[in-house]
């Protein structure tokens, strides 16, 4: 018996002047691969991973509509523009109900949640609003020991000073209050308490006016002040003075609060 003999491969000759078709047309459908590992195309469009167009995890119809079960895009995404003025992204839940709409006018969330976190993974905002103390930080100092002065120039109220730092221009709300009274002196007299920030004295002042020389004439006075401060370190404190050196101004239960309102 004679065994097979290898025959050297030879290319088919191409006749001179023979030209192929410019397009692959008059094809009803095409397929590469089989089963779940298939690429197919017909008049519905092209698709991957399924026998039928409707079942495919990835497909593109003849109008350019793309369906994909997942994807990673390493680059820019442009939605809308002159070619598609609507430019809308719809996010649906498992019941095919639209929950989030993103378009040129903003983001609309229907019965869903919005969570924004900073670089430290701290939640800044969720569905109920701003939640991070970093967004609206507060500080409070309180002095519950009586402080007195006969000075007619503003002097510090010890124990009612705060130093803080800001990373950018920030609007700050200061709230302050004090229990105010006097000892001795003229019948008509007053006591003033002032907010001082970085060496600048700000109005409104807390003003206590007494028409009696009795020390049991006591009044709690409060005020607030909003300032925009720049980045860097700041010092805020309360100061007080007597309207007349002939009597002693007294304050107690003094409180100073700072609230960061943001930019």
C-alpha positions in Angstrom: 0.0 0.0 0.0 1.3 3.4 -0.9 1.0 6.2 1.7 -0.1 9.8 1.1 2.3 12.1 -0.5 2.5 15.8 0.6 1.7 18.3 -2.2 3.3 21.7 -1.9 0.8 24.5 -1.4 0.4 26.8 -4.4 -1.6 30.0 -4.7 -4.4 30.2 -7.2 -3.5 32.3 -10.2 -5.3 35.7 -10.5 -6.3 36.4 -14.0 -5.2 39.7 -15.3 -7.9 42.4 -15.3 -10.2 40.6 -12.9 -11.8 43.0 -10.4 -13.8 42.1 -7.3 -17.1 43.6 -6.1 -16.8 47.0 -4.3 -19.5 46.0 -1.8 -20.6 42.8 -0.2 -24.3 43.1 -1.0 -27.2 40.9 -1.8 -26.4 39.0 1.5 -29.5 38.3 3.6 -27.5 37.6 6.8 -24.0 36.9 8.0 -22.5 35.0 10.9 -19.1 34.6 12.5 -18.8 32.0 15.3 -21.7 30.1 16.9 -23.7 29.8 20.1 -23.0 32.5 22.7 -19.7 33.4 20.9 -21.2 34.8 17.7 -21.2 37.9 15.6 -24.2 38.2 13.4 -25.8 40.8 11.2 -29.0 41.1 9.2 -31.6 43.8 8.4 -32.1 44.4 12.1 -28.5 45.5 12.6 -25.4 43.8 14.1 -25.1 42.0 17.4 -22.9 39.8 19.5 -23.4 36.9 21.9 -26.8 35.5 21.0 -28.7 33.8 18.2 -31.4 36.5 18.0 -30.9 40.3 17.8 -33.4 40.9 20.6 -31.5 38.5 23.0 -28.0 39.9 22.4 -26.0 41.5 25.2 -24.7 44.0 22.6 -26.4 45.2 19.5 -26.7 48.2 17.2 -29.8 48.7 15.1 -30.0 50.5 11.7 -30.8 53.8 13.4 -27.6 53.7 15.5 -29.3 52.7 18.8 -26.8 50.8 20.9 -27.7 48.2 23.6 -24.9 46.9 25.8 -25.1 44.9 29.1 -22.0 46.7 30.4 -19.1 48.7 29.2 -16.0 50.7 30.0 -15.3 53.8 28.0 -11.8 55.1 28.2 -12.3 58.6 26.9 -14.9 61.3 26.6 -18.6 60.9 26.2 -20.6 63.6 24.4 -24.4 63.7 24.7 -26.5 66.0 22.6 -25.1 68.8 20.5 -26.2 69.8 17.0 -26.6 66.2 15.9 -29.0 65.4 18.8 -30.3 68.4 20.5 -32.3 66.4 23.1 -29.1 64.8 24.6 -30.9 62.9 27.5 -29.6 60.1 29.7 -32.3 57.9 31.2 -31.7 55.6 34.2 -34.3 52.9 34.8 -34.9 50.6 37.7 -35.5 46.8 37.4 -39.2 47.5 36.5 -38.2 49.7 33.6 -39.4 52.8 35.4 -37.3 55.9 34.8 -35.7 57.1 38.1 -33.0 59.5 36.9 -32.9 61.9 34.0 -29.8 63.8 33.0 -30.0 66.5 30.4 -28.7 69.9 29.6 -30.9 71.4 32.3 -29.6 69.3 35.1 -30.3 66.1 37.0 -33.8 65.0 38.0 -34.1 62.2 40.5 -37.5 60.4 41.0 -37.8 58.8 44.4 -34.1 57.9 44.4 -31.0 59.0 46.2 -28.2 61.4 45.5 -24.9 60.8 47.4 -21.9 63.0 47.0 -18.6 62.1 48.8 -15.4 64.0 49.1 -11.8 62.7 48.6 -11.9 61.0 52.1 -15.1 59.1 51.3 -17.0 61.3 53.7 -20.7 61.8 52.6 -21.2 65.5 51.9 -24.8 65.2 50.6 -27.5 62.5 50.4 -31.2 62.3 49.7 -32.1 64.2 52.8 -29.7 67.1 52.2 -26.2 68.2 53.3 -25.0 65.9 56.1 -21.3 66.5 56.5 -20.0 68.6 59.4 -17.2 69.6 57.1 -19.8 71.5 55.0 -21.3 73.5 57.8 -18.8 73.2 60.6 -19.6 74.8 63.9 -17.7 75.9 67.0 -18.8 77.3 70.3 -17.0 78.8 73.3 -18.7 79.7 76.5 -17.8 81.5 79.7 -19.9 80.9 82.8 -17.8 82.9 85.3 -18.6 86.5 85.9 -16.3 89.0 84.2 -16.1 92.7 85.1 -14.4 95.8 83.9 -14.5 99.6 84.5 -12.6 100.3 81.3 -14.2 102.7 78.9 -12.3 101.0 76.0 -13.1 97.5 74.7 -11.1 94.8 76.5 -11.2 91.0 76.0 -13.6 88.8 77.8 -11.3 86.0 78.9 -12.4 82.5 77.8 -14.5 83.7 74.8 -11.9 83.5 72.0 -11.8 81.0 69.1 -9.1 80.5 66.4 -10.0 78.6 63.2 -8.7 78.0 59.7 -10.4 78.2 56.4 -9.3 76.6 53.1 -11.0 79.2 50.9 -13.2 82.3 51.1 -16.1 81.4 53.3 -19.2 83.1 54.7 -19.3 82.8 58.5 -22.3 83.4 60.8 -21.4 84.5 64.3 -24.0 84.3 67.1 -23.2 85.8 70.5 -25.1 86.5 73.7 -24.4 87.6 77.3 -26.1 88.2 80.6 -25.3 91.8 81.4 -25.5 94.0 84.5 -23.5 96.6 86.5 -22.3 97.5 90.0 -22.8 101.0 91.4 -22.3 104.2 89.6 -24.7 106.6 87.9 -28.4 105.7 87.4 -28.2 106.1 83.6 -25.4 103.9 82.4 -24.6 101.3 79.7 -22.5 98.3 79.0 -21.3 97.3 75.5 -20.2 93.9 74.2 -18.6 93.6 70.8 -17.6 90.9 68.3 -14.0 91.3 67.2 -12.5 89.3 64.3 -8.9 89.5 63.3 -8.5 92.8 65.3 -11.6 94.5 63.7 -14.5 95.5 65.9 -17.9 94.8 64.3 -21.4 96.1 65.1 -24.0 95.3 66.2 -22.9 95.6 69.8 -24.8 94.0 72.7 -26.0 97.0 74.6 -27.3 97.0 78.2 -28.9 100.2 79.5 -29.6 100.7 83.1 -31.7 103.4 84.7 -31.0 102.2 88.2 -27.9 101.7 90.3 -29.2 98.3 91.5 -27.1 95.3 90.5 -30.1 93.1 90.3 -31.2 94.9 87.1 -30.1 92.1 84.8 -30.7 91.5 81.1 -29.7 88.9 78.5 -28.8 90.4 75.2 -28.0 88.6 71.9 -27.0 89.5 68.4 -25.5 88.0 65.2 -23.1 89.0 62.5 -22.3 87.5 59.1 -18.8 88.0 57.6 -17.0 86.7 54.5 -13.5 85.7 55.5 -10.6 84.6 53.3 -8.5 81.5 53.5 -6.1 81.1 56.3 -6.2 81.5 60.1 -8.7 83.7 61.9 -9.4 84.7 65.5 -12.8 85.8 66.8 -13.5 86.9 70.3 -15.9 89.0 72.4 -14.9 92.2 74.1 -16.7 94.5 76.5 -16.5 98.0 78.1 -18.2 100.2 80.6 -20.0 103.4 79.4 -18.6 105.2 82.4 -15.6 104.6 84.6 -17.7 105.4 87.7 -19.4 102.0 87.6 -18.4 98.4 87.0 -19.7 96.6 83.9 -20.4 92.9 84.5 -21.1 90.0 82.1 -21.9 86.4 82.7 -23.1 83.3 80.8 -21.3 84.6 77.7 -21.4 82.5 74.6 -19.9 82.8 71.1 -20.9 80.5 68.2 -19.4 80.2 64.7 -21.3 78.6 61.8 -19.6 77.9 58.5 -22.2 78.8 55.8 -20.0 77.8 52.8 -18.8 80.0 49.9 
